[in-house]
C-alpha cells in the first residue's frame, strides 16, 4: 500500500519537467500531518496551475485518501 508521502511525490513527479528535484517532507503535528512539497523553481507553475486549480486538486486527492484512514493532512507547496 502506498503512503501519503509517496502519493504526493508520485502526483508531483507526473506533473513536472524535473521529477528528480521533487521532494516531500512529512511533519507530524499534534492535530495533523503536514506534507511539504518542494519542486524546481521552473516547475512551480505546473504544480500550482492556473488560479491554483492543480494545487487544489492535489490537496483534494490527498485529503480524500487520508479520510479513509481517519487522518488529518495538509499539503503545503514551498
N, CA, C and O atoms as a CHARMM CRD file, in Angstrom:
* protein
*
  312
    1    1 UNK  N      0.84400  -1.18300   0.00000 PROA 1      0.00000
    2    1 UNK  CA     0.00000   0.00000   0.00000 PROA 1      0.00000
    3    1 UNK  C      0.89100   1.24800   0.00000 PROA 1      0.00000
    4    1 UNK  O      1.93200   1.28300   0.65500 PROA 1      0.00000
    5    2 UNK  N      0.47300   2.23700  -0.72400 PROA 2      0.00000
    6    2 UNK  CA     1.25000   3.47700  -0.87900 PROA 2      0.00000
    7    2 UNK  C      0.96600   4.41800   0.29200 PROA 2      0.00000
    8    2 UNK  O     -0.17300   4.53100   0.74500 PROA 2      0.00000
    9    3 UNK  N      2.01400   5.09100   0.77600 PROA 3      0.00000
   10    3 UNK  CA     1.84500   6.03500   1.87200 PROA 3      0.00000
   11    3 UNK  C      1.42500   7.39300   1.32000 PROA 3      0.00000
   12    3 UNK  O      1.52300   7.63900   0.11800 PROA 3      0.00000
   13    4 UNK  N      0.96200   8.26100   2.19200 PROA 4      0.00000
   14    4 UNK  CA     0.54300   9.61000   1.77000 PROA 4      0.00000
   15    4 UNK  C      1.72100  10.38200   1.17400 PROA 4      0.00000
   16    4 UNK  O      1.57600  11.09300   0.18000 PROA 4      0.00000
   17    5 UNK  N      2.87900  10.22900   1.79700 PROA 5      0.00000
   18    5 UNK  CA     4.07400  10.92100   1.32000 PROA 5      0.00000
   19    5 UNK  C      4.41200  10.47400  -0.10200 PROA 5      0.00000
   20    5 UNK  O      4.74000  11.30000  -0.95400 PROA 5      0.00000
   21    6 UNK  N      4.33300   9.17600  -0.35400 PROA 6      0.00000
   22    6 UNK  CA     4.59500   8.65000  -1.68700 PROA 6      0.00000
   23    6 UNK  C      3.53700   9.11200  -2.68000 PROA 6      0.00000
   24    6 UNK  O      3.84800   9.38100  -3.84100 PROA 6      0.00000
   25    7 UNK  N      2.28800   9.20500  -2.23100 PROA 7      0.00000
   26    7 UNK  CA     1.20800   9.66500  -3.09800 PROA 7      0.00000
   27    7 UNK  C      1.46000  11.08600  -3.58000 PROA 7      0.00000
   28    7 UNK  O      1.31200  11.37400  -4.76700 PROA 7      0.00000
   29    8 UNK  N      1.83700  11.96800  -2.67500 PROA 8      0.00000
   30    8 UNK  CA     2.13400  13.35300  -3.04600 PROA 8      0.00000
   31    8 UNK  C      3.30100  13.39000  -4.03700 PROA 8      0.00000
   32    8 UNK  O      3.25800  14.12600  -5.02300 PROA 8      0.00000
   33    9 UNK  N      4.33100  12.60300  -3.77500 PROA 9      0.00000
   34    9 UNK  CA     5.51100  12.57700  -4.64800 PROA 9      0.00000
   35    9 UNK  C      5.17300  12.05300  -6.03400 PROA 9      0.00000
   36    9 UNK  O      5.63400  12.61100  -7.02900 PROA 9      0.00000
   37   10 UNK  N      4.38300  11.00000  -6.12100 PROA 10     0.00000
   38   10 UNK  CA     4.02500  10.41500  -7.41900 PROA 10     0.00000
   39   10 UNK  C      3.21300  11.40100  -8.25100 PROA 10     0.00000
   40   10 UNK  O      3.45600  11.55200  -9.44800 PROA 10     0.00000
   41   11 UNK  N      2.26400  12.06500  -7.63100 PROA 11     0.00000
   42   11 UNK  CA     1.44400  13.04600  -8.34900 PROA 11     0.00000
   43   11 UNK  C      2.31600  14.18600  -8.85200 PROA 11     0.00000
   44   11 UNK  O      2.20500  14.59300 -10.00800 PROA 11     0.00000
   45   12 UNK  N      3.18800  14.70500  -7.98400 PROA 12     0.00000
   46   12 UNK  CA     4.04300  15.83200  -8.35800 PROA 12     0.00000
   47   12 UNK  C      5.01800  15.45400  -9.46800 PROA 12     0.00000
   48   12 UNK  O      5.21300  16.22200 -10.41100 PROA 12     0.00000
   49   13 UNK  N      5.62600  14.28500  -9.36300 PROA 13     0.00000
   50   13 UNK  CA     6.59900  13.85900 -10.37100 PROA 13     0.00000
   51   13 UNK  C      5.96300  13.69000 -11.74500 PROA 13     0.00000
   52   13 UNK  O      6.62800  13.88000 -12.76400 PROA 13     0.00000
   53   14 UNK  N      4.68500  13.33500 -11.78200 PROA 14     0.00000
   54   14 UNK  CA     3.99200  13.17000 -13.06000 PROA 14     0.00000
   55   14 UNK  C      3.71400  14.51400 -13.72400 PROA 14     0.00000
   56   14 UNK  O      3.48200  14.56300 -14.93200 PROA 14     0.00000
   57   15 UNK  N      3.73100  15.59500 -12.96600 PROA 15     0.00000
   58   15 UNK  CA     3.36400  16.90800 -13.49900 PROA 15     0.00000
   59   15 UNK  C      4.54800  17.76100 -13.93900 PROA 15     0.00000
   60   15 UNK  O      4.38700  18.64200 -14.78400 PROA 15     0.00000
   61   16 UNK  N      5.72600  17.52000 -13.38700 PROA 16     0.00000
   62   16 UNK  CA     6.85600  18.43400 -13.58900 PROA 16     0.00000
   63   16 UNK  C      7.82800  17.95100 -14.66400 PROA 16     0.00000
   64   16 UNK  O      7.79700  16.79100 -15.07500 PROA 16     0.00000
   65   17 UNK  N      8.69700  18.87100 -15.11000 PROA 17     0.00000
   66   17 UNK  CA     9.74000  18.52800 -16.08300 PROA 17     0.00000
   67   17 UNK  C     10.98200  17.95100 -15.40400 PROA 17     0.00000
   68   17 UNK  O     11.74900  17.22400 -16.03500 PROA 17     0.00000
   69   18 UNK  N     11.18400  18.26800 -14.13000 PROA 18     0.00000
   70   18 UNK  CA    12.35100  17.79500 -13.38200 PROA 18     0.00000
   71   18 UNK  C     11.90100  16.92100 -12.20800 PROA 18     0.00000
   72   18 UNK  O     11.92600  17.37100 -11.06300 PROA 18     0.00000
   73   19 UNK  N     11.49100  15.67800 -12.47800 PROA 19     0.00000
   74   19 UNK  CA    10.98400  14.83000 -11.39100 PROA 19     0.00000
   75   19 UNK  C     12.03500  14.47700 -10.34700 PROA 19     0.00000
   76   19 UNK  O     11.69400  14.11800  -9.22000 PROA 19     0.00000
   77   20 UNK  N     13.31800  14.57700 -10.71500 PROA 20     0.00000
   78   20 UNK  CA    14.37000  14.25300  -9.74900 PROA 20     0.00000
   79   20 UNK  C     14.53000  15.33200  -8.67700 PROA 20     0.00000
   80   20 UNK  O     15.16800  15.09400  -7.65100 PROA 20     0.00000
   81   21 UNK  N     13.95500  16.51800  -8.90700 PROA 21     0.00000
   82   21 UNK  CA    14.05000  17.60600  -7.93400 PROA 21     0.00000
   83   21 UNK  C     12.81100  17.71200  -7.04600 PROA 21     0.00000
   84   21 UNK  O     12.68100  18.66500  -6.27900 PROA 21     0.00000
   85   22 UNK  N     11.91300  16.75200  -7.14200 PROA 22     0.00000
   86   22 UNK  CA    10.71500  16.73800  -6.29900 PROA 22     0.00000
   87   22 UNK  C     11.07500  16.11400  -4.95800 PROA 22     0.00000
   88   22 UNK  O     11.64500  15.02400  -4.90400 PROA 22     0.00000
   89   23 UNK  N     10.73800  16.81400  -3.87300 PROA 23     0.00000
   90   23 UNK  CA    10.94300  16.23400  -2.54700 PROA 23     0.00000
   91   23 UNK  C      9.72900  16.53300  -1.67700 PROA 23     0.00000
   92   23 UNK  O      9.12500  17.60200  -1.76100 PROA 23     0.00000
   93   24 UNK  N      9.39400  15.56500  -0.84700 PROA 24     0.00000
   94   24 UNK  CA     8.25300  15.70100   0.06600 PROA 24     0.00000
   95   24 UNK  C      8.76000  15.43200   1.47800 PROA 24     0.00000
   96   24 UNK  O      9.38300  14.40500   1.75000 PROA 24     0.00000
   97   25 UNK  N      8.47900  16.38000   2.36600 PROA 25     0.00000
   98   25 UNK  CA     8.86600  16.24200   3.76800 PROA 25     0.00000
   99   25 UNK  C      7.60800  16.07200   4.60500 PROA 25     0.00000
  100   25 UNK  O      6.61600  16.77300   4.40300 PROA 25     0.00000
  101   26 UNK  N      7.65500  15.14700   5.53400 PROA 26     0.00000
  102   26 UNK  CA     6.49900  14.86300   6.39200 PROA 26     0.00000
  103   26 UNK  C      6.77300  15.38100   7.79800 PROA 26     0.00000
  104   26 UNK  O      7.79200  15.04900   8.40400 PROA 26     0.00000
  105   27 UNK  N      5.85600  16.19900   8.31200 PROA 27     0.00000
  106   27 UNK  CA     5.96100  16.71200   9.67000 PROA 27     0.00000
  107   27 UNK  C      4.68300  16.34600  10.40900 PROA 27     0.00000
  108   27 UNK  O      3.58200  16.68200   9.97300 PROA 27     0.00000
  109   28 UNK  N      4.83800  15.65700  11.52600 PROA 28     0.00000
  110   28 UNK  CA     3.66900  15.24900  12.31000 PROA 28     0.00000
  111   28 UNK  C      3.43300  16.27400  13.39900 PROA 28     0.00000
  112   28 UNK  O      4.28600  16.49400  14.25900 PROA 28     0.00000
  113   29 UNK  N      2.27100  16.89700  13.35300 PROA 29     0.00000
  114   29 UNK  CA     1.84500  17.87100  14.34600 PROA 29     0.00000
  115   29 UNK  C      0.88200  17.15300  15.29300 PROA 29     0.00000
  116   29 UNK  O      0.50500  16.00900  15.03800 PROA 29     0.00000
  117   30 UNK  N      0.48800  17.80300  16.36900 PROA 30     0.00000
  118   30 UNK  CA    -0.45400  17.14900  17.28000 PROA 30     0.00000
  119   30 UNK  C     -1.87100  17.08900  16.71700 PROA 30     0.00000
  120   30 UNK  O     -2.68500  16.28900  17.17900 PROA 30     0.00000
  121   31 UNK  N     -2.17800  17.93000  15.71900 PROA 31     0.00000
  122   31 UNK  CA    -3.51500  17.92400  15.12800 PROA 31     0.00000
  123   31 UNK  C     -3.56100  17.27900  13.74800 PROA 31     0.00000
  124   31 UNK  O     -4.57100  16.68100  13.37900 PROA 31     0.00000
  125   32 UNK  N     -2.47600  17.39500  12.98200 PROA 32     0.00000
  126   32 UNK  CA    -2.48900  16.88900  11.61100 PROA 32     0.00000
  127   32 UNK  C     -1.07200  16.57000  11.15000 PROA 32     0.00000
  128   32 UNK  O     -0.08700  16.91800  11.80100 PROA 32     0.00000
  129   33 UNK  N     -1.00500  15.90000  10.01600 PROA 33     0.00000
  130   33 UNK  CA     0.27800  15.62800   9.38200 PROA 33     0.00000
  131   33 UNK  C      0.42700  16.60800   8.22100 PROA 33     0.00000
  132   33 UNK  O     -0.48100  16.75700   7.40400 PROA 33     0.00000
  133   34 UNK  N      1.57600  17.27200   8.15700 PROA 34     0.00000
  134   34 UNK  CA     1.82300  18.27400   7.12100 PROA 34     0.00000
  135   34 UNK  C      2.84700  17.71600   6.14700 PROA 34     0.00000
  136   34 UNK  O      3.91400  17.25300   6.55000 PROA 34     0.00000
  137   35 UNK  N      2.51300  17.76500   4.85600 PROA 35     0.00000
  138   35 UNK  CA     3.43300  17.34000   3.80500 PROA 35     0.00000
  139   35 UNK  C      3.88900  18.58000   3.05200 PROA 35     0.00000
  140   35 UNK  O      3.07600  19.29400   2.46500 PROA 35     0.00000
  141   36 UNK  N      5.19900  18.83300   3.07200 PROA 36     0.00000
  142   36 UNK  CA     5.75400  19.98400   2.35900 PROA 36     0.00000
  143   36 UNK  C      6.31200  19.49500   1.03500 PROA 36     0.00000
  144   36 UNK  O      7.20500  18.64800   0.99700 PROA 36     0.00000
  145   37 UNK  N      5.77900  20.03300  -0.04200 PROA 37     0.00000
  146   37 UNK  CA     6.18500  19.64800  -1.38600 PROA 37     0.00000
  147   37 UNK  C      7.12800  20.69900  -1.94100 PROA 37     0.00000
  148   37 UNK  O      6.79300  21.88300  -1.98800 PROA 37     0.00000
  149   38 UNK  N      8.30100  20.26600  -2.35900 PROA 38     0.00000
  150   38 UNK  CA     9.28500  21.17400  -2.95700 PROA 38     0.00000
  151   38 UNK  C      9.59100  20.69400  -4.37000 PROA 38     0.00000
  152   38 UNK  O      9.82500  19.50800  -4.60200 PROA 38     0.00000
  153   39 UNK  N      9.58500  21.64400  -5.31600 PROA 39     0.00000
  154   39 UNK  CA     9.91400  21.34300  -6.70700 PROA 39     0.00000
  155   39 UNK  C     10.90000  22.38500  -7.21100 PROA 39     0.00000
  156   39 UNK  O     11.17100  23.37700  -6.53500 PROA 39     0.00000
  157   40 UNK  N     11.43200  22.15100  -8.40000 PROA 40     0.00000
  158   40 UNK  CA    12.34000  23.12000  -9.01400 PROA 40     0.00000
  159   40 UNK  C     11.56800  24.41700  -9.26600 PROA 40     0.00000
  160   40 UNK  O     10.37300  24.37500  -9.55700 PROA 40     0.00000
  161   41 UNK  N     12.23600  25.56600  -9.15900 PROA 41     0.00000
  162   41 UNK  CA    11.54800  26.85700  -9.35500 PROA 41     0.00000
  163   41 UNK  C     10.81100  26.96800 -10.69000 PROA 41     0.00000
  164   41 UNK  O      9.73800  27.56600 -10.76100 PROA 41     0.00000
  165   42 UNK  N     11.38700  26.39100 -11.74800 PROA 42     0.00000
  166   42 UNK  CA    10.72500  26.48100 -13.05500 PROA 42     0.00000
  167   42 UNK  C      9.49600  25.57500 -13.17000 PROA 42     0.00000
  168   42 UNK  O      8.70200  25.72700 -14.09900 PROA 42     0.00000
  169   43 UNK  N      9.33400  24.64200 -12.24200 PROA 43     0.00000
  170   43 UNK  CA     8.16500  23.75200 -12.24500 PROA 43     0.00000
  171   43 UNK  C      7.06100  24.22000 -11.30800 PROA 43     0.00000
  172   43 UNK  O      6.00100  23.59600 -11.24700 PROA 43     0.00000
  173   44 UNK  N      7.28800  25.29700 -10.58200 PROA 44     0.00000
  174   44 UNK  CA     6.30800  25.76700  -9.60500 PROA 44     0.00000
  175   44 UNK  C      4.96200  26.06400 -10.25900 PROA 44     0.00000
  176   44 UNK  O      3.91600  25.74000  -9.69600 PROA 44     0.00000
  177   45 UNK  N      4.97900  26.66800 -11.42800 PROA 45     0.00000
  178   45 UNK  CA     3.72600  26.98600 -12.12500 PROA 45     0.00000
  179   45 UNK  C      2.93700  25.75300 -12.50600 PROA 45     0.00000
  180   45 UNK  O      1.70600  25.78100 -12.50700 PROA 45     0.00000
  181   46 UNK  N      3.62300  24.67800 -12.82900 PROA 46     0.00000
  182   46 UNK  CA     2.93800  23.44400 -13.20300 PROA 46     0.00000
  183   46 UNK  C      2.26900  22.78600 -12.00700 PROA 46     0.00000
  184   46 UNK  O      1.22900  22.14300 -12.14600 PROA 46     0.00000
  185   47 UNK  N      2.86700  22.94800 -10.83500 PROA 47     0.00000
  186   47 UNK  CA     2.28200  22.36400  -9.62500 PROA 47     0.00000
  187   47 UNK  C      1.10000  23.19900  -9.13900 PROA 47     0.00000
  188   47 UNK  O      0.09800  22.65300  -8.67600 PROA 47     0.00000
  189   48 UNK  N      1.21800  24.51900  -9.24300 PROA 48     0.00000
  190   48 UNK  CA     0.14600  25.38800  -8.76800 PROA 48     0.00000
  191   48 UNK  C     -1.00400  25.43100  -9.76800 PROA 48     0.00000
  192   48 UNK  O     -2.16600  25.34500  -9.37100 PROA 48     0.00000
  193   49 UNK  N     -0.70200  25.56200 -11.05100 PROA 49     0.00000
  194   49 UNK  CA    -1.73500  25.60200 -12.08000 PROA 49     0.00000
  195   49 UNK  C     -2.41200  26.95600 -12.15300 PROA 49     0.00000
  196   49 UNK  O     -2.15600  27.84000 -11.33500 PROA 49     0.00000
  197   50 UNK  N     -3.27200  27.10600 -13.13300 PROA 50     0.00000
  198   50 UNK  CA    -3.99600  28.36200 -13.29300 PROA 50     0.00000
  199   50 UNK  C     -4.96700  28.54800 -12.14400 PROA 50     0.00000
  200   50 UNK  O     -5.80800  27.69100 -11.87200 PROA 50     0.00000
  201   51 UNK  N     -4.83600  29.67700 -11.48100 PROA 51     0.00000
  202   51 UNK  CA    -5.66100  30.04200 -10.32900 PROA 51     0.00000
  203   51 UNK  C     -5.61500  28.98900  -9.22000 PROA 51     0.00000
  204   51 UNK  O     -6.55800  28.86000  -8.43900 PROA 51     0.00000
  205   52 UNK  N     -4.50700  28.23600  -9.15500 PROA 52     0.00000
  206   52 UNK  CA    -4.32500  27.26300  -8.08300 PROA 52     0.00000
  207   52 UNK  C     -5.13400  25.99200  -8.22700 PROA 52     0.00000
  208   52 UNK  O     -5.31100  25.25800  -7.25400 PROA 52     0.00000
  209   53 UNK  N     -5.63000  25.71800  -9.42700 PROA 53     0.00000
  210   53 UNK  CA    -6.50700  24.55200  -9.60300 PROA 53     0.00000
  211   53 UNK  C     -5.78500  23.22900  -9.38800 PROA 53     0.00000
  212   53 UNK  O     -6.33600  22.32000  -8.76600 PROA 53     0.00000
  213   54 UNK  N     -4.56300  23.10800  -9.89400 PROA 54     0.00000
  214   54 UNK  CA    -3.83600  21.84000  -9.73800 PROA 54     0.00000
  215   54 UNK  C     -3.45300  21.62700  -8.27800 PROA 54     0.00000
  216   54 UNK  O     -3.56900  20.51600  -7.76200 PROA 54     0.00000
  217   55 UNK  N     -2.99800  22.68200  -7.61100 PROA 55     0.00000
  218   55 UNK  CA    -2.65800  22.57800  -6.19300 PROA 55     0.00000
  219   55 UNK  C     -3.88200  22.14900  -5.38400 PROA 55     0.00000
  220   55 UNK  O     -3.78200  21.30900  -4.49000 PROA 55     0.00000
  221   56 UNK  N     -5.01700  22.72600  -5.70100 PROA 56     0.00000
  222   56 UNK  CA    -6.24900  22.37000  -5.00100 PROA 56     0.00000
  223   56 UNK  C     -6.62300  20.90800  -5.26400 PROA 56     0.00000
  224   56 UNK  O     -7.08300  20.20800  -4.36200 PROA 56     0.00000
  225   57 UNK  N     -6.42400  20.45800  -6.49100 PROA 57     0.00000
  226   57 UNK  CA    -6.73900  19.06700  -6.83900 PROA 57     0.00000
  227   57 UNK  C     -5.82100  18.09600  -6.09900 PROA 57     0.00000
  228   57 UNK  O     -6.27100  17.04900  -5.63300 PROA 57     0.00000
  229   58 UNK  N     -4.52900  18.44000  -5.98900 PROA 58     0.00000
  230   58 UNK  CA    -3.58800  17.59100  -5.25000 PROA 58     0.00000
  231   58 UNK  C     -4.03000  17.48800  -3.80000 PROA 58     0.00000
  232   58 UNK  O     -4.04800  16.39900  -3.22500 PROA 58     0.00000
  233   59 UNK  N     -4.38400  18.61800  -3.21100 PROA 59     0.00000
  234   59 UNK  CA    -4.82800  18.62000  -1.81100 PROA 59     0.00000
  235   59 UNK  C     -6.10100  17.79800  -1.63300 PROA 59     0.00000
  236   59 UNK  O     -6.25000  17.09500  -0.63400 PROA 59     0.00000
  237   60 UNK  N     -7.01300  17.88100  -2.58700 PROA 60     0.00000
  238   60 UNK  CA    -8.26900  17.13800  -2.50800 PROA 60     0.00000
  239   60 UNK  C     -8.02100  15.63400  -2.55800 PROA 60     0.00000
  240   60 UNK  O     -8.61100  14.87900  -1.78600 PROA 60     0.00000
  241   61 UNK  N     -7.15400  15.20200  -3.46000 PROA 61     0.00000
  242   61 UNK  CA    -6.85200  13.77000  -3.58100 PROA 61     0.00000
  243   61 UNK  C     -6.20500  13.24700  -2.30400 PROA 61     0.00000
  244   61 UNK  O     -6.57000  12.17800  -1.81500 PROA 61     0.00000
  245   62 UNK  N     -5.25100  13.99200  -1.76600 PROA 62     0.00000
  246   62 UNK  CA    -4.55400  13.54300  -0.55700 PROA 62     0.00000
  247   62 UNK  C     -5.50300  13.52900   0.64000 PROA 62     0.00000
  248   62 UNK  O     -5.47500  12.59700   1.44300 PROA 62     0.00000
  249   63 UNK  N     -6.34300  14.56000   0.76300 PROA 63     0.00000
  250   63 UNK  CA    -7.29900  14.58200   1.87400 PROA 63     0.00000
  251   63 UNK  C     -8.31000  13.44400   1.75700 PROA 63     0.00000
  252   63 UNK  O     -8.71000  12.86200   2.76500 PROA 63     0.00000
  253   64 UNK  N     -8.72400  13.12800   0.53200 PROA 64     0.00000
  254   64 UNK  CA    -9.66000  12.02400   0.34100 PROA 64     0.00000
  255   64 UNK  C     -9.04100  10.69700   0.75600 PROA 64     0.00000
  256   64 UNK  O     -9.70100   9.86600   1.37900 PROA 64     0.00000
  257   65 UNK  N     -7.77200  10.50100   0.41000 PROA 65     0.00000
  258   65 UNK  CA    -7.07700   9.27800   0.81600 PROA 65     0.00000
  259   65 UNK  C     -6.89800   9.23200   2.32700 PROA 65     0.00000
  260   65 UNK  O     -6.96800   8.16200   2.93100 PROA 65     0.00000
  261   66 UNK  N     -6.66700  10.39100   2.94000 PROA 66     0.00000
  262   66 UNK  CA    -6.46100  10.44300   4.38400 PROA 66     0.00000
  263   66 UNK  C     -7.74900  10.16300   5.15000 PROA 66     0.00000
  264   66 UNK  O     -7.71300   9.56300   6.22500 PROA 66     0.00000
  265   67 UNK  N     -8.86000  10.58400   4.61700 PROA 67     0.00000
  266   67 UNK  CA   -10.14900  10.34900   5.28500 PROA 67     0.00000
  267   67 UNK  C    -10.40700   8.85700   5.43100 PROA 67     0.00000
  268   67 UNK  O    -10.98200   8.41600   6.42600 PROA 67     0.00000
  269   68 UNK  N     -9.98300   8.08400   4.44300 PROA 68     0.00000
  270   68 UNK  CA   -10.17200   6.63800   4.51300 PROA 68     0.00000
  271   68 UNK  C     -9.40300   6.02800   5.67800 PROA 68     0.00000
  272   68 UNK  O     -9.77100   4.97100   6.19100 PROA 68     0.00000
  273   69 UNK  N     -8.33400   6.70200   6.09200 PROA 69     0.00000
  274   69 UNK  CA    -7.51600   6.21900   7.20700 PROA 69     0.00000
  275   69 UNK  C     -7.76600   7.00600   8.49400 PROA 69     0.00000
  276   69 UNK  O     -7.02600   6.85400   9.46600 PROA 69     0.00000
  277   70 UNK  N     -8.79700   7.84100   8.50500 PROA 70     0.00000
  278   70 UNK  CA    -9.15100   8.68500   9.65500 PROA 70     0.00000
  279   70 UNK  C     -7.98400   9.55900  10.11100 PROA 70     0.00000
  280   70 UNK  O     -7.69500   9.64400  11.30400 PROA 70     0.00000
  281   71 UNK  N     -7.31600  10.20900   9.15700 PROA 71     0.00000
  282   71 UNK  CA    -6.20800  11.10000   9.46000 PROA 71     0.00000
  283   71 UNK  C     -6.51000  12.48700   8.92000 PROA 71     0.00000
  284   71 UNK  O     -7.27000  12.64400   7.96400 PROA 71     0.00000
  285   72 UNK  N     -5.90100  13.49900   9.54800 PROA 72     0.00000
  286   72 UNK  CA    -5.99000  14.86500   9.04700 PROA 72     0.00000
  287   72 UNK  C     -4.64500  15.19500   8.41300 PROA 72     0.00000
  288   72 UNK  O     -3.59700  15.02200   9.03400 PROA 72     0.00000
  289   73 UNK  N     -4.68400  15.67000   7.17900 PROA 73     0.00000
  290   73 UNK  CA    -3.44800  16.01700   6.48500 PROA 73     0.00000
  291   73 UNK  C     -3.56300  17.39000   5.84200 PROA 73     0.00000
  292   73 UNK  O     -4.65200  17.89200   5.56400 PROA 73     0.00000
  293   74 UNK  N     -2.38100  17.97900   5.61800 PROA 74     0.00000
  294   74 UNK  CA    -2.29200  19.24700   4.90100 PROA 74     0.00000
  295   74 UNK  C     -1.13700  19.12800   3.92300 PROA 74     0.00000
  296   74 UNK  O     -0.10900  18.52700   4.23300 PROA 74     0.00000
  297   75 UNK  N     -1.31100  19.70400   2.73900 PROA 75     0.00000
  298   75 UNK  CA    -0.23800  19.72900   1.74900 PROA 75     0.00000
  299   75 UNK  C      0.16300  21.18700   1.54100 PROA 75     0.00000
  300   75 UNK  O     -0.66000  22.02000   1.16200 PROA 75     0.00000
  301   76 UNK  N      1.42400  21.48000   1.79100 PROA 76     0.00000
  302   76 UNK  CA     1.94100  22.82400   1.58700 PROA 76     0.00000
  303   76 UNK  C      2.95800  22.79000   0.45800 PROA 76     0.00000
  304   76 UNK  O      3.83000  21.92200   0.42500 PROA 76     0.00000
  305   77 UNK  N      2.84600  23.72400  -0.45800 PROA 77     0.00000
  306   77 UNK  CA     3.78500  23.81500  -1.56400 PROA 77     0.00000
  307   77 UNK  C      4.74200  24.95600  -1.25100 PROA 77     0.00000
  308   77 UNK  O      4.33800  26.11600  -1.16600 PROA 77     0.00000
  309   78 UNK  N      6.01800  24.61300  -1.08100 PROA 78     0.00000
  310   78 UNK  CA     7.01900  25.61900  -0.70000 PROA 78     0.00000
  311   78 UNK  C      8.10900  25.71700  -1.73800 PROA 78     0.00000
  312   78 UNK  O      9.03700  26.51200  -1.58600 PROA 78     0.00000
